[in-house]
Amino acid sequence: MTPLAVLIIVFIMPPRLRSGVAAPARSARAAALLAMTVLATVLLATACSAGPAPAATADSADVIVAVGAENQYANVISQIGGKYVRVSAVESNPNTDPHTFEASPSVAKAIGSAQLIVQNGVGYDAFMNKIEDATPNPARKVITVQNLLGLPDSTPNPHLWYKPATMPAVAKALASDLSALRPAHAAYFSARQRAFDRSLQPWYRALAQFRTTFPGTPVATTEPVGDYMLQAAGTDNLTPFSFQADIMNGVDPAPQDVALQDGFFSGHKVKVFVYNQQVTDSLTESFLGAARRYGIPVVGVYETMPAHYDYQSWMLAEVQALRRAVTGKISTEKL
């Protein structure tokens, strides 16, 4: 199946230094705009391992053009839709900050052709709403994860894919909307949804085992990227949420908060440092250096799904990395 590639011109306001990319001083970042062209990484609907293997290629008239605002959602679309979807992802570049991603109207034509869209919501990918408004289509199905979970706009942590309840809700909504678009294949979509739900069980078991075996494990974080998973694993995140939010939003934290975070490492008060690999700056890199210096194992987390994973194997790999950090003081800085 030929995937749909979406070429977009984006304007990125980098409040933080991306790995390997020079950026202006923190005080000037809020006003800096760097124009760059991004070709969105495309997901093949047949490339996912969790669902049942699809049969021969569907008739082109049956194929639904779908878009995931982030590649983890595109991956789940492909797992539920199988041979009846052609999926692309807008966000998949690990060297950009999804919080500040903005797409120009030039992407409207490509998004306008989509019959089904999945987006995160909670302000994380608001650019999608602008594109959809510019290309109205009453027949288009738009699944906003925030709404599925009944979350208000004020939800402080937008990284919803790390919440164990999120993707089953997305899969259920996908099976329903895909069936509405192609009623003749409703049984196919329903079967794939059930297979997807079963495939999440190893992740759930790993979370439960960690929660039981290592209750209240003290951890430190830079941002709330993996916080939902850490909560499900029963850890004690010592980093104040206000500090995490400052880092996430590109705001300089208070000096006393920086000193508190440093003390977690020098005082060996935490057993794991959970580090956002996707967006870094000199401050977060200083924490990474401190963790290494004081022998605190590091677990990297991501805002878009890393290469060579599907959603389930990605989530399971994060919990396994957390367990290795606690049991063997082994760092998994990158998956």
ZIVENDA-V941870 format. One record per run of one state. SS is the DSSP state (alpha for helix, beta for strand, coil for the rest). FROM is the first residue (numbers start at 1). TO is the last residue. Records with the same first field share a line. If there is no record, write none. Layout:
# ZIVENDA-V941870
SS = FROM-TO ; FROM-TO
This chain:
# ZIVENDA-V941870
coil = 1-6 ; 13-25 ; 30-33 ; 40-59 ; 63-63 ; 92-97 ; 104-104 ; 113-115 ; 120-126 ; 135-140 ; 149-159 ; 163-165 ; 182-182 ; 200-200 ; 214-217 ; 222-226 ; 233-235 ; 238-240 ; 249-254 ; 267-271 ; 277-281 ; 294-296 ; 302-310 ; 329-331 ; 333-335
beta = 7-12 ; 34-39 ; 64-70 ; 85-91 ; 101-103 ; 116-119 ; 141-144 ; 218-221 ; 236-237 ; 272-276 ; 297-301 ; 332-332
alpha = 26-29 ; 60-62 ; 71-84 ; 98-100 ; 105-112 ; 127-134 ; 145-148 ; 160-162 ; 166-181 ; 183-199 ; 201-213 ; 227-232 ; 241-248 ; 255-266 ; 282-293 ; 311-328
